[in-house]
Structures are given as C-alpha cells and as structure tokens.
Amino acid sequence: MPTIDAIVQEMLREGETTKRVLGRVPADRFDWKPHPRARSAGDLAWHIAALPARIAAMAPHDEGDVMVVKQPPRPGTPEAIVDAFTAGLETARAALSPLTDEELGRKFRFRRGDVTMAHLPKHAFLRVVLLNHSYHHRGQLAVYLRLLDLPVPPIYGPTADES
C-alpha cells in the first residue's frame, strides 16, 4: 500500500471525529476565550477546519508558506465551519492521493515568510502538520467546550456527557 493511502485514511477517519467537535461550538460563543492570549473558540474551530485545504494547497510542492496559503475569513455559523471542513477534507484527499512514495520522501520546506519552521520529508510534514497539529487543536477545542459547560462529544471513547 502506498504511504499516502494510510495518511489519507487516517485524515478521513479522524475527520469524522473532528466534525463532531467543531459542530458543538455555538455561534454565540465564537468570541469566547479561556485566556486573553488564547484564540477565541470560533477562531480555533476555524483554524482546525481550514487546515486540510491549506495543507492540500502546499503538499504537491516542495515548499509551502503559511503567509501565501492564507486562511480565509471565518464563517459565521458552526454548520458553515463543518461544511468547509468537510469540503477541505475532500480537497485534501484529491490533492494528496496521487502523491507517490518517492514524492513523500522528498524534503519539504515549511515557511512563514522568510522563516523556515520545518524542513523535513513531505510524509513527515503531512503527519506533523495535517494530522498531529489538527489533533492538538481539536483537543484544545474539546477543553474549551468543557470550560463553556457544553457537551463534549466522544473522541477516542465515551465522554462524561455521552456515556
């Protein structure tokens, strides 16, 4: 099995869980922050939702710049965020699926303007940024839900709200 198949399958499988978390953030709490330096609940949800399409735009190349592949403006409803995430998963599946093991082994430079944030094999970039980075932020958003006293959906098993 090509390496990309496992990455895409994981992205799609975990995406179903991510949709449940994203859909729990009510629009009237989009501006809520647990701390002044934290992202708002809506901005965090949108960052997670926008990741697949943004990574898909970078992955076919040998470098990507987050200042060029910008995050579009945040939609105003949880449904629109989930819909954009769903579309982004499909965009990512279509862009990533053709990548060969040879392409995935090539070095990928991940930049923010002139600053290189990572220079690693493309398969590692996809694992770290597309998958792990997304799970990290999904976990943060689940904590936001708990702090807002909103029901937390199952992620890797039942929660106190869903048992």
Secondary structure, 3 states (H helix, E strand, C coil): CCHHHHHHHHHHHHHHHHHHHHCCCCHHHCCCCCCCCCCCHHHHHHHHHHHHHHHHHHCCCCEEECCCCCCCCCCCCHHHHHHHHHHHHHHHHHHHCCCCHHHHHCEEEEEECCEEEEEEEHHHHHHHHHHHHHHHHHHHHHHHHHHCCCCCCCCCCCCCCCC
